[in-house]
Amino acid sequence: MENLTPEIKELLFLLKKKIKVVAMLAPSFPVDFFYPEIIGMLKRLGFKYVVEVAKGAAETNRQLLALLKLRPHRRYITSPCPSIVRLIKNKYPDLVQFLTKIDSPMSATAKIVDKKYPGYKKVYIGPCFVKKLEAKEDYSKLDILVLTYKELQRIFEIKKISLKKKDKLSCFDISEFHTRLYPMSGGLAQSSSLTVKLTDPEYDVISGPRLVEKTLKEFPVKTELKVLDILYCDGGCINGAGIITNDSLDRRRQKIISCWRQLKHQ
């Protein structure tokens, strides 16, 4: 088949060879897919387990809070966004010292999967193309295959996987409730309770290229700012380039919140 990305070809090869695979689904998935049907579709595609990356996000939060407790007088720029990490390293090298040296939700989830399902190939599915670089350059030892939602949809089309009623009975094999709002701008600050633990001047929530650049330039002189929760895409990961939908940002937020509320009662 022509015009397929290397990642699509790799997953199709893994599925053909019946290699044991685990899907790690990013918490922005409700912008493009229905819950719980997406889990059933992934399992019919060939994934033995489907894990929620929100679980890894909870570990990211735990590590961040541990850093704040260990070194309360230091200042931090959060690092779950690979675009931000690369922007800082390439354009603002003086700010590298402030990047939190902790696991991203993807890498944290991968480590959880390695312990729970040893020997399985890990496949991260999310909204961001830059996650491919993060997997290859920052966490190569974890051996993560990264696909976007667009690529997953293409694979569904190739393998003729569509919604079925029985998919409504599906559920995550590893899940986490508290960090399901993570993909929205401010999701980290909210889910880690930074909004409660810190005063308004001590933390800031930023997203979108223009604000990102402005904020990073001002960061060195804003000494009262202890934690910068920052994502490159406007509105957060719900606006990643690997997303299928053309919905407005407000509609995407509504989908995330609606799924969060639905799962809250399960």
N, C-alpha and C positions, 0 to 999 in steps of 0.2 A: 504493500500500500504506500502510495506516494504522499508527500507533504505531512508526514507524521514526525513529531518531535522525537529526539532520542529517548526521552523519558517514557513517552507512550509506547515506543517500540520495546523498551526494556520491560515494562510491566506486561505487555502482551506476551513477551517471551517467557517471563516468570510464570504467568498463568498457563501458558501452553505446556510448559515443562512441569506443571503442578508443584512448583516450589512453594513452601509454606510462607504465606504472607500475612502481615498484620497491617490494617489501615489505621493511620493516626489522623483523625479528622479535626481540622482546626475549628475553633468555636464560632467562626464567621459563617459556617456552612448554611444556616437558615436563610441567608440572602439568596441562595441559589437552589436549595434542595428542601424537600419536606421532611420533617421528623415525625415518626421514626422510620418512614419509608426508605430513606437514604441508607440506613443500616442494612435493611433487608436486601436492597439492590446491591450493595457492596458484597454482601455474603453470597448472593447468587452469582456475582461476578467471579468469586473465587477466594475472597478473603475469609480466613478462618475466624479472625477476631477483628472487631472494630473498637478502637480506643479513642476516647475523647481527649483532645489536646488541652482542654481546660484542666485536666488533672495535672499536666506538667506546669501549667500556668500557676496553679496553687503552690507548687514547689518553687517556682521562680519567686513568688511573693514571699515565701518562707525564707528563702536565701536573702532577699532584699532586706527584710525586717531584721534578720540576724546581723547583717552588715551595719544597719543603722544603730542597733544595740551595741555592737562591738566597737564601732567608731562613730559615736554620735556627733562629733564635731566636724566630720568630713562632709563634703558635698558630692552629690551623685547625679549622673545622667543615666536614666534607665536604658537597657540595651536589648530588649526583645525584638526591636525592629532592625533588620539587617541593613536596610537602606540608610538609617541614621548612623549606624556603626561605621559604614563605609564612607558616608559623607564626612563624618568627624575625622576619620583616619586620613582621608585624602585632602580635605580642605581646612580642617581645624585641628591639626595635630596637637596643639597645646591643650586641647580639651580631652584627649585620650585618657589622661590620668583620672578623669571624673567618671568615665564609663564604668558601670557596675560589672565586675568580673564574676558574673553568675550565669547559671544555665538559662537559656531561652526556653520558653514553653515547649518548643519543638524538641530541643536536645534533652530537656528534663523528661519529657514523655518517652523519648527513645530509650533512655536509661531505665525507666520503669518497665517498658516492654521487654528489654533485655533480661531483666530479672524475672518477670512473670512468664514470658514466653521465649526462653532461650532457643536459639537456632532458627528463629523466624526472621524473614526479611522485613524490614520496616519501611512502610510507604506513607510519607506525609502528604496529605491532600489539603491544600489551602488556597488563599486568594493572591499569593505573592510570588512573582517570578524570582525575586532576589533571594528567596529562601533556598533556591537551588545553589546559589553561591555560598550561602551560609552552611549548607550541608557539606559541600565539597571542600570549602576552604577553612571553615572554622571548626567543623565537627566531622572531619573525614573518617576518623576512627569508628564513629557510630554507624557508618555505612547506611545512610538514609537516602532512599529514592524520593524525590520531591516532584509532585504533580500539582498543577493548578486545577481549579474547578472546571475551567474550559477544557483542559486535557482529559479530565475524568469524564466529562460529558461526551467527548469524542469517543472515548473507549466504550462507554455505554452504547453509543450508536453502532460502533463496529461489532460489538458482541450481542447487539439486539437485546439489551437489558432495559426494560421499562417498568413503570410502577405496577405492582400487583397488590391486591387486597391483603394477602397474607403478610406483606411487608409491614403492615400496621402493628403486627405482633412483635416486632423486633425491638431490641434494646442494646445499649452499649455494654461491652464486656468490662470496660473500666470507665468510670464516669466521675464527674465532679460538678456540683451545682454552683458553688459560690463564685467561680471565675468564668461563668458563661457570658458575662457582659464584657469580657476582656477585649474583644476586637474593636469596640467603640472607643473613640478618644476619651481618655479618663478612666477606662476600664481597670487598668492596673491600680491607679490611685484609689478608686472606689473599693475594689475587691480586697485590697491589702489594708484597708482602713487608714491610709495615709491622710485622707480627708478629715479623720478624727484625731489621729495621733499628732499631726502637725498643724500649725497655724496657717492662715491664708498666705502670708508672705514667705512661708517656709517651703511651699510646694507650688508647682505650676503644671498645668495640663496644656499641651500644645500639639497641633496637627496641621498639616498643609505646608507645602514648600515655602511659601512666602514667610509665614510665621516662624517656621523652623529656622530659616536663615537669620531672620531678625533676632530670634531668641538666642541662638548659639553665639551670635556676635556680642550680645549683651551679657551673656552668662558670666564672664570673668569679673564684671564689676557689680553684679547683683549678688553680693556676698550673703545677703539674708536668705537667698534661695538655696535650700538644702537638697531637695529632690525635684528633678525635672522629668516628668512623665511625658515622653515625646514620641510621636509617630509621624512618619514622613507623609503618608497619604492623607488628604483632606478628609477629616471625619474618622480616621483610623483605618484599620484593616478591612472594614466593610466597604472600602473604596479601592481595594487592590486591583491591579491590572489583570489579574487572572480570574476575575469574577465575570460571570456570564450576563447577569441581569443589567438592564438599562434603567432600573428603578432609581428614583431620587434618593438622596442620602436619608431624608426623613423616612421614606418607606423602608429602606434597608434597616434603619434603627428600629422601626416598629416590628419588623420581622424578628430581629434578635431578641427584643424585649418580650414579644409574644411567645416565642419558643421558650425563653427563660421562665416565664410565668407558667407555661404548660408543664415544664419539667419540674417546677417547684412543688407541684402537688403529686409527684410520682415517687 
